[in-house]
């Protein structure tokens, strides 16, 4: 019997009357016994449809309670769960299903052009309902080289996405470390409007609740105007957020003290948290921010701030939690404290394989680790004498300006120090003489004006940055391309900049 199945049975026996997950918008809830019953019906359905163990079941589900039930039910039934973004347009969804070789799609919305050979099940509260007879012939996942508990795709913010297979043991190891570090348990309740197809919301939310007996309030999306009223209604003890949410809430009316009285922290994940964003949120709301760092390949969380606010360090993402972490130099060897290098990981919950998501031919995989068992994260950073981790940016985001290298984050943090700037992103633009120069894009905070802003930001950068780090151009934009978790898609920005680079970059000689 799958471990998740045993955990569901234990929760149903120990907490039969308590809600496991609550829909923040309408108050509908699902209990632990109901989740166990859903998993049993899903197991029976899979057997009736002759699905082999590890068959890939894609979840294209927007309703958070239906997603939670199908996710845990699929794990309990021994299937491979493949979470998908329900907002994908039809061509992109078809491509996703083909690349990840889904056998079944569970969906709560009509699919306009389902991939041939893929079985369609309609999501219902009690259990999915198949649409028509099971397809005949070879299933898409036949010949799969991996049949994990969950198959995720990396975000693809800097390149083509890769498949990350994770076992139940890896997922639950991560969830237990999360629950232990954050002191979850019966009586603790989280509030999360984050997308459930992302590893953070699955492990930090669904699985951490399962292993600890905590409850979780879920919303389909972040709604700034409704956020604090939901917190007041459901009285959570912690918030699951991303930097974009914290920044948006800092611009909303401040919540009453009674609304935030039970909150122990707002947890920030999924994207780098600028210190100005953290400080503005805490000053505005009175809620401390617990910063974390994670990635799909490590089943979510890698490091986290200590729970003790006085032990947190500005600019740090905290200490490793249940994973071995080092900072390696160009030769692959760990470097001493204070020295910058590549962040590398190893441990029982770190994936050791990637799947190549081509969607055609024989499925292929490749090693995710080096000869010493380390997985390179692609993130550059350093550690202090006490082991706290500080990130400076992605290795593939480094800008080489005439031989002098700089990281976008250090420029972005300066730009975010201006009170009118709500978001900022810096990328490389091609330059005929220097090779590359940094260019910046900024979004205004609500009720702020653009007049004179570029000149003020130029002066701010000149005051706080060495000359080679000054942006060659600063553009005020209405929006930045972001992932569903609020991470800036630098690849998209770089492509736009390259497409527009028909002449010298404005200000490129500075």
NUDREN-665223 format. One record per atom (N, C-alpha, C): y, z, x. Coordinates in pm, whole numbers, plus 50000, padded with zeros to 5 digits. Atoms other than C-alpha are relative to their C-alpha. Example, Ala and Ser with C-alpha at 12.3 -4.5 7.8 and 13.67 -1.06 7.14 Angstrom:
BEGIN
498815000050089;495505078051230;501205000050090;498814999449918;498945071451367;501095007349923;
This chain:
BEGIN
498805000050085;500005000050000;501255000050088;498785000849922;503464991250130;500725013450000;499284987349988;505585020450253;501045001349891;498984999450105;508365011550008;499375003749867;500694996650125;505845013749724;499735015049993;500264985549998;504865049049829;501295008049984;498724993050013;508505059249862;500514999649856;499595000950140;509275046549511;499215009749914;500844990850077;506345066349373;500425014550024;499574986349968;507515097849553;501335003249935;498704997750064;511095094049429;499845001849849;500214998950145;509875088849072;499445013649961;500594986950029;507885121149092;500995011350027;499104989249961;510545142149265;501324999949923;498695001250066;513645128949081;499884991149876;500295008950113;512395115148747;501194997649907;498905001350095;515635120648554;501294994950064;498755003449934;518205111248816;500164985050016;499785014249976;519795076748837;499934996950148;500025004549862;519085057949156;501244991650030;498865009149984;521695030549115;500744998749869;499125000350118;524635028548876;500934988150014;499025010950001;526714998048783;501375006049973;498694993850013;530295008948840;500804994749883;499175006250102;531744984748587;499685004849859;500364996650139;529774994748276;499165012749987;500744987550007;527805026148367;498514998649980;501455001650010;524355010948322;499365005250127;500674993949886;521885028448548;498524996649998;501455001949988;518345024148676;499445012050075;500584987949943;516145054048755;498914996550100;501105002149906;513525058449025;498714996349928;501215004550071;510655056748770;500114985549952;499835013750046;512115024448629;499854990250116;500175008649885;512275009748979;498534998750040;501435000649971;508645018949038;499254991249902;500645008450101;507635002648711;500334985350022;499605013849972;509604971248799;499164994450115;500765004649885;507834969049134;498554997049962;501385002450042;504414971848966;499894987149919;500035012550078;505234944048719;500224987950090;499785011149907;506504922249003;498734997250080;501265001849927;503274928149193;498984992549912;500925006750092;501264917748886;500394985449979;499545013650019;503414886948836;499664991450122;500325007549879;502964876249199;498524996650006;501445002750000;499204879649164;499654989449896;500295009750106;499174860248836;500444986050039;499515013149958;501174831948996;499364995650132;500775003249880;498784832049295;500894998850125;499184999649880;501484840049548;499265007650109;500674992949892;499974849149885;500865011550052;499194989649936;501064880950068;501024993850094;498955005249915;504354874450242;500644987249950;499315011650057;505344845750013;501495003149995;498554997949988;509094840650042;500684998849865;499364999250131;511044851149736;501505001850021;498564999849979;514754842749748;500695006549882;499244993150105;517154864849552;501394993749991;498695005850028;520094845549406;500525007349878;499754990650110;521244874849195;501365006550021;498674994149992;524824885549127;500045014249943;500004986750062;524064915748905;499435010250098;500464990949894;523784945449144;498745007849964;501214992750037;521154964748945;498784991050003;501125009449995;518954934048905;499634996750144;500295002649859;519314926849276;499255011850060;500644988249942;518404962749371;498545001049958;501374999250049;515294962049150;499124989250061;500785011049945;514154927849275;499785001850150;500114997849855;514824936949640;498925010450030;500994989549974;512884969649635;498644996249943;501265004450059;510264954749403;499284989950086;500615009849912;509684925449635;499405006350123;500544992949885;509244948649932;498735007549962;501164992250044;506864970849736;498804991049970;501085009350034;504844940249628;499454992650121;500505006549880;504354928649986;500464985750017;499435013449985;506474897249952;501075000150108;498885001249908;509064884450198;501264997349918;498775001150077;512484889950043;501034992350083;499015008549934;515114863650128;501295000749919;498764998850076;518564874850002;500934988150025;499095011449990;521024846649930;501325003449934;498684998350059;524724845249852;500024992849864;500035006650132;524854838749473;501204991249973;498815008250020;528264822449511;499914986550070;500135012749931;526964793649720;500034988449900;500085011950084;527654759549566;498614993850010;501365005250009;524544740049468;499514993350128;500535006349878;524294718049781;499735010050112;500194990049896;524724747950014;498815008949969;501154991950038;522194768349816;498704992350023;501195008249976;519674739749826;499674999750149;500205000249856;520164737850203;499445013350049;500474986749962;519684775550237;498535001749962;501384998450045;516464775250031;499044991450081;500845008849919;515134746050232;499825005650140;500064994949863;515984761250570;499115012450010;500784987749994;514394794850485;498654998749929;501325003350055;511424778250308;499605009649889;500274991150113;511644798249987;498934994249909;501045004150095;508614796849757;500465002349856;499564995950132;510294813849461;501485003450007;498624995750012;513904818449352;500115008949877;499664991050111;514804848749139;501504998949981;498585002650022;518154841248978;500455005149864;499424996150129;520444854448706;501054990049956;499105010750040;522354821648680;499244986950007;500715012849995;521204786048606;500194993150134;499915007849879;520424765448914;500104985349961;499755013750044;521874730748870;499094989950070;500855009549930;519694714049132;499005007350089;500964992549920;516744735749240;499204990750091;500765007749903;514814723949545;498614997249947;501325003850048;511624705249465;498935009150059;501104991749955;508514726849484;500285014850000;499644985850003;510384759749450;499875005349859;500214993950131;509344781949161;501235007949959;498814993250050;512164795748944;499605011349907;500174988450087;512104830848794;501385004949958;498744994850051;514904843848574;500005015250011;499904985549983;516054878848662;500235006849866;499854991650119;515594903848379;499945014550044;499964985949962;516054941448374;498615006050022;501344994249989;512334948748330;499194993550112;500725007649897;510934921448559;500434985549989;499655014250010;511564884948644;499074992649904;500775008250093;510394858748395;499934985850054;500125013549946;508984825948531;500494989449901;499585011450080;510444793148405;498964989050020;501005010549992;507574769348333;498815004050084;501214997649922;504264766048513;500315000550149;499834999349855;503874773648880;499854986050058;500125013249937;504444742849099;498634998350064;501275002949935;501304726149225;500244995150142;499875005049864;500624716449582;500305011150100;499754990749890;501524732749912;501345006949980;498744992550014;504124760049895;500884998150123;499085002549888;507264756850111;499735008650123;500184991349883;506334786650332;498644998450065;501315002149937;502844773550411;500204996750148;499865002149857;502414774650787;501115008050064;498934991749945;505174800350832;499505007750122;500384992549880;505124816451177;500305014849984;499654986050020;506504848951036;500035003049850;499964995350139;505954867650710;500465014649999;499464986449991;508234897950745;500265005949862;499604994050128;509424921950477;501264993349947;498745006450037;512894906450476;500314989350105;499565010749911;514104873650623;501474997549972;498555001250013;517854872350681;500504988850090;499345009849916;520154845950819;501225006550063;498804994849936;522784855351075;501224993749936;498805004250073;526364851050958;500484986250035;499545013349961;526994819251154;501504999150021;498555000249982;530604829451221;500394992950129;499685006549873;530404815651575;499084988350032;500935010949974;527554790351554;499054998249884;500975002350105;524594778151353;499225012949971;500744987850032;522814806251164;498564999450050;501394998749957;519434818651286;499285009149901;500804991450085;516614834651090;499615012750074;500344987249939;516074871751160;498935006749914;501064993350075;512694885551047;499985015050030;500034985449985;512574923250987;498845005649919;501144993750067;509534944250899;500465012049919;499684987650073;509424973550658;500235011450098;499844989249903;509014996450958;501394999650064;498685001149939;512194983151119;501105003749901;498984997150101;514224984750797;500065014949967;500034986050039;513085019850708;500385009150117;499554992349883;513575032551064;501525000350004;498535000550001;517185020751043;500565008249885;499504992850117;517645034950693;499905015150020;500154985549977;516325069150797;501035004950101;498984995949903;518665070151097;501385000349935;498745000250073;521585060550874;500115012449911;499964988650092;520685086950615;500125013250075;499924987749922;520185113550880;501375002050062;498704998749935;523415106251065;501095003449900;498954998050100;525495105450747;499725011749905;500404988250080;523655135350591;499944996749851;500255003550140;522585118050273;498835008349947;501084993050066;520285134550024;500315001549853;499714997750142;520005144749658;501355006949984;498664994650021;523485152149528;501084992150070;499045008849933;525135127349765;500044986749924;499855012750074;526505095549607;500994990950073;499135009849938;527985064249757;500604990649898;499415010750082;530245037549612;500154987850088;500005012149919;529805002049738;500254987749915;499775013050063;531384969649617;499664988550094;500305010149899;529954950849917;498864990949953;501055009450042;527714920049879;498625004750043;501324994549974;524084930449854;499114990650079;500845008949919;522734899650029;500235002150149;499694997049860;524194913750353;499215012450044;500874989449951;522084936950572;500655013749988;499344987150008;524704964650570;499785006549864;500154994350134;524584969350193;498545002949966;501424997550027;520784966950188;499505012750067;500534988649925;520044992450460;500835012549978;499114988650019;523105015050436;500005004649856;499944996750141;522985013650058;498645002249937;501234999250078;519675005749888;498925008250070;501114993449932;517195017250152;500355014150044;499614986349965;519185047550270;499925009149878;500164992150123;519265059249907;498525002849974;501444998350024;515505053649878;499405010750090;500634990449909;514595073650189;500575013949987;499354986850004;517035102050117;500065006349862;499864994750135;517085105549738;501435000749953;498615000750045;520835099349720;500124989449892;499745010450100;522365077649448;501144991250048;499035009849955;524605047449476;500614992849881;499265007750101;527285031949254;500294986350059;499885013749950;527354994149290;500944991949912;499175009750072;529934968149192;499754986250056;500235013849956;529654930449208;500964995850108;498975004449906;532844926949404;501075010950013;498894990849979;535814945749540;501164995949910;498865002250088;538574948749279;501075010450033;499004990149954;541674965049431;500605008249887;499334992850109;543264974049098;499095010249932;500944991150069;540094990848966;499345010050094;500784992449902;538875006949288;500095015149979;499874985450005;540315041949262;499635005649863;500454995150131;539615044448888;498475001249998;501464998949990;535925037748968;499625012350081;500274988149920;536015064549235;500225012649916;499744988550085;537575088848987;498915001849896;501014999450105;534955080148724;498655005050051;501354997249954;531845083448942;499925010850107;499954989049903;532925109849198;499024998550117;500885001349883;531155096049506;500405009650110;499714991749884;530925115849827;500324991750123;499665008949889;531345085450053;500214985949946;499675013750038;532605049550039;499444990550105;500465010449908;530985018750191;501034988749997;498885009449997;533814995750303;499914990950122;499775008549883;534874968750547;501505000650029;498574999249967;538234966150729;500914993049900;499165007150096;539544940650478;500255008449875;499824991250116;538984965550194;500965011450035;499114989149960;540664993750386;501444995250006;498665005349993;543664971650453;500594997449863;499515002750135;543934961150090;500325013049926;499764987350069;543664997249965;501235007150054;498794993949943;546425008050203;501254994349937;498855006350065;548704984250011;500035002949850;500044996150141;547674997949668;500675013649981;499514986450022;549185028749502;499005010450049;500884989749945;547785059949667;499235007149889;500774992850102;544975077749477;500445014549989;499714985650013;545585112549335;499055008350085;500844991449917;544235141249542;498685003249930;501234996650073;541715149749268;498984988750007;500915011549995;540245114649289;499214999750129;500675000949870;539395117449658;499485013450048;500344986549956;538555154449665;498575001250053;501404998949958;534775149449700;499664991150118;500345009949898;534975121449955;499925006250139;500154995349862;533635130150299;500544989850099;499505010549911;534525096550454;499924986549930;500145014150033;535065059650405;499374993450122;500725006149888;532545041450621;500444985550014;499585013749974;533785009250782;498934992950082;501055007549931;531324982350892;500274985149988;500095014550016;530624944950925;501054991950073;498965007249926;533804935551115;500775010250084;499234990649918;535994950751390;501115006849919;498994992250071;538264978351259;501205002250090;498804997449919;541784976551404;500515014249977;499474986450011;543265010751477;501175000849901;498924999250100;546445002651276;499505000049856;500585000350135;544294994850970;499415013549965;500594986750023;542365027451006;501085010449974;498964989850012;545495048351053;500814998349871;499225002350122;547365031750764;499225004549877;500824995850114;544445037850524;499955015249989;500134985450004;543995074350619;501335006749965;498694994250031;547725081950610;500354998149853;499655003450138;548005065350268;499135007449899;500944994550099;544915080250100;499555014250030;500534986949962;544045111750293;498514999950028;501455001149977;540475098850344;499764995350143;500325003749863;539125097850700;499044988150002;500865011749985;537445066050819;498965002550108;501104999049906;534045066850988;499664985750044;500195013649950;533835035751207;498574998050048;501355003249957;530505018651275;499964985850056;500245013249944;529104988151451;498544996649974;501375003850028;526014968951350;499824985050005;500305014250005;524294935451334;498654998049933;501245003150071;521504918451144;498785002550087;501174999049912;519184917951446;499545014350023;500364985949983;519204956151461;499805006949866;500184994650135;518594960551087;501225008249957;498784993350043;522214970851042;500645008350109;499184991349916;523865000451207;499455001650142;500324997849859;523895003151587;500675012750050;499254988149960;526615029151651;500795005149881;499164994150104;528685052551438;500825011350058;499194988449966;531485077551473;499235012849968;500544987050042;530435114251471;500585004049864;499484995050127;530785131351134;501195009250021;498884991349968;533105156451298;501214991450036;498835008449979;536525139751272;500635002650136;499364996649873;537785158251580;499274994050120;500775005749890;535035142351790;500114984850007;499855014649999;536015106451703;501064995950100;499075004849897;537865085451959;500604986749955;499285011850046;540505059651872;499544987750076;500425012449938;539355024251937;498514998950025;501435000149976;535695034151971;499244997449871;500905001550115;532835024351740;498955011050000;500864988350004;531145057351817;498864999450100;501154998549913;527775065251971;498784993149940;501205006350053;524395047751940;499235009549908;500774992350097;522265059251645;498624993749988;501385004650013;518525054551684;499694987050067;500245012449928;518745025251924;500485001750143;499594999349860;518965021052301;501054989350025;498895009149977;522245005152407;500455001150145;499455000349864;523564994352746;501074989250006;499025010549972;526444973752882;499564993650131;500575007049886;525154947253121;501004990650065;499175009349926;526884927353392;499394986150002;500505013849995;526374890253471;498554999050049;501375000349948;523104898653655;499005006549905;500884993750098;521714916053345;499775014750023;500194985849970;521834950553504;501105008449934;498974991450058;523634979853336;501135002750098;498824997249917;527164985653464;500435014449978;499584986050015;528775019953519;501035001849889;498984997350103;531025036853259;501354994550040;498685005649977;534395020253225;499994985450038;500105014149963;533114986153335;499624991749878;500225008550115;533114957553090;498794990950023;501155008949992;530064936253014;499484996749863;500645003650125;527694923752748;499245012049943;500764989550067;526394949252496;498604994849972;501395003850022;522574947652491;499265011549933;500734990150080;520074965552269;498504998750020;501455000550016;516434974552254;499575012449923;500514989250082;514294997052039;499114994549891;501045004050095;511694996451765;500554992249881;499485007250116;514044983351496;500814987650037;499305012149956;515594955351704;499024988449997;500915011550012;514084921451622;499664994350137;500375006349874;512174904151898;499884984849989;500125014350019;512134869151746;501144994849913;499145007750090;514504843851592;499184988649941;500565012250059;513404816851350;501044989050006;499115011450001;514924782651394;500084994449859;499865003750140;516304773751051;500304985149984;499825014450013;515794736251060;499614995049861;500435004050134;513974733750726;499094987849998;500905011549997;511834704550843;499075001250120;501004998949895;508754700551058;499365013750001;500664987149989;506654729851171;501035010950028;499074989049976;508424763251159;499865004950143;499994995849860;509424774951506;500765013050016;499294987749967;510504807651657;500235000450150;499754998149858;511884818751991;500335014650024;499754986049966;512304851452172;501485003349984;498634995250013;515414871552093;500405009150115;499744990349893;515094893852399;499764993950138;500225004649863;515174889952776;498725006150055;501254995549940;512384898253018;499865015250003;500044985349997;513324935253014;500045006049859;500024995250137;513234937652634;501355002049937;498654998350053;517014937152587;500394988049914;499425010550084;518604917452303;501494999250029;498555001449981;522044903752401;500704998449865;499315000450129;524434909952112;501044988949990;498875009350001;527084884752217;501345007249996;498784992150003;529614913252202;500305005650139;499564994349873;531614923852507;500615013849975;499464986550017;532504960152555;499785008550122;500194990449892;532304991252769;499725013749939;500274986350044;531275027852746;500785009650089;499334990049918;533155058552857;498985009750058;500904990749931;531705087653053;499105007649903;500794992750098;530445104052734;499134991049914;500885009150072;528685072852606;500604993249880;499365006750112;531185062452339;500164985150032;500005014549983;531155024752285;501344994349952;498755006950034;534295002952282;499744985050009;500205014450002;534164966252184;501324992850025;498785007749971;536634940452313;499974986149938;500065013150065;535394909152136;498684993050026;501195008249981;532744882252120;500124992050129;499995007649875;531744864952441;500464985749977;499625013850025;532194830852280;501394998649941;498615000550046;535684840152156;501015001050115;499094998249886;537114845752505;500814987350022;499085011249978;540144823652572;500344999450149;499725001949857;540564809452924;501294992050013;498695006449990;544244802152974;500354997750147;499695003449862;544624784353306;499315008950101;500754991549909;541954806453465;500135014849971;499854985950039;543194839153314;499395002049862;500754998250124;540914852353041;500585011249916;499534989850093;541874871952732;499115000449878;500814998150121;540174885652422;500914999949878;499145000750118;541574877452077;500345013549940;499784987250068;541184913251951;501205007550056;498894992249944;543704927952195;501344994349954;498785005950052;546344903152077;500145003049851;499974997250144;545414908151711;500475014249971;499614986150023;545824945751739;501515001950018;498554999349983;549384941051867;500694994149877;499405006350118;550214917351580;499875009049877;500224991250115;548724941851328;500875012550006;499084988649990;551094968351459;501324997649932;498765002950073;553934950651278;499785003649853;500224995350138;554414966150930;499874988949896;500095010850098;554634932050760;498694992450008;501225007749979;551294919250892;498805007349941;501194994150061;548204925650682;498724996050069;501175005049928;545664904250871;500484990650110;499655008849888;545674885151198;498734994650064;501115006149928;543384861551384;500574991350112;499575007749883;543754846151729;498824991750048;501045008849949;541774816051853;500604991350110;499555009049894;541944791052138;500404986649942;499595013650030;543834758452104;499944991950130;500035008149878;543324729652351;501404997550054;498715002149936;546134724852601;499794990950120;500215010349898;546564695352836;500045005650141;499854994949864;547644715453140;499185012650025;500634987049981;546184750353088;498555000549953;501355000150055;542934740552919;499945006249863;499954993050128;543304766452644;501225009049997;498964990050022;546094787552498;499685007349871;500244992950125;545924814652232;501024996149894;499115002050115;547364806851890;499615010249894;500214989150096;547754832751616;500304995549858;499785001950143;547514831951238;500135013949938;499794986950061;548884860951035;500204998549850;499764999250144;548864870350667;500945011749973;499034989650035;551664890450511;499375010749912;500324989650097;551224923750339;500724996849869;499315002350128;552154923649968;501465004350006;498574997050015;555884923049895;500774999150132;499295002249874;556784913650254;500444985450008;499475013649990;558814882750348;499754994450140;500275006949876;558244856950618;501254998750087;498755002649928;561914854550719;500085008250129;499834993549871;562314862251090;498755006150058;501204993049955;558714874251123;499464994350131;500575006049879;557554849351387;500795004450122;499184995749888;560484858051612;499745014750035;500274985949975;559794895151570;498635001950066;501324998949940;556114890351653;500004994950144;499855004749861;557034870151961;500545011150089;499414989249921;559184899052081;499005011550018;500994989249993;556454924452001;498944996950106;501015003849901;553884905152206;500585000350141;499364999849869;556354901352493;500165014250054;499824986149961;556884939052496;498685006750038;501244992449988;553214949252480;498864992750072;501095007749939;551164921452643;500464993050127;499685008349884;551034904352982;500304985749954;499505013050041;552574869752975;498884990449959;501055009750032;549284850352975;499325002749866;500614996750129;548244868152653;500944997449881;499085002950110;551314858352452;499484988049920;500415011750079;550374835352161;500954988350025;499195012049982;551564799852223;500654995849869;499425002850131;552204796451849;499515010749903;500364990450105;552214820351554;500294993549866;499885006450130;551614806751204;499775010349890;500194991550118;552104826250882;499224991949897;500885007350090;549314816050644;499715008249875;500294993150126;548424824150284;498645006650002;501334994149993;544794831350372;499324996050130;500835002949885;542294832450656;498574997549952;501405002150040;538744818750632;499175012250040;500784988049973;536424848650603;498604998849940;501344998750055;532774856750542;500065009049877;499994991250117;531754875550225;500275014750033;499724986149963;532094908250421;501355001650067;498654998949948;535634900350536;500164996950147;499915003649858;534824888950890;500674986350012;499305012749982;537194861551007;499064989750061;500845010849949;535384828551060;500784992450107;499245006149891;536864819751397;499584985550025;500475013749979;534694788851421;500764990349911;499265008650092;536444774551114;501454998450046;498635000949950;539874782951257;500104991050123;499995008349879;539014767251592;499864985349965;500185013950042;537834735751416;501294994449942;498735004550058;541094733751220;501034997450109;499035001549893;543174738851534;499694987650083;500385011749920;541194712551727;500324987149926;499735012050078;541584687551443;501474996649997;498565002150007;545334692351442;500644997550136;499435000549866;545734691251819;500184985350043;499725013849962;547234656451850;501074999150107;498954999949900;549974666852091;500095013750061;499884986949938;551214696552289;500115011149897;499934988650090;550764730352124;501405005850004;498654994249999;554124744452014;500035012850080;499884987749919;555244770452262;499005000950112;501094999349905;552344761452489;500435002050143;499584998249861;554454763252802;500425014150032;499514986649974;555364799852759;499095007350096;
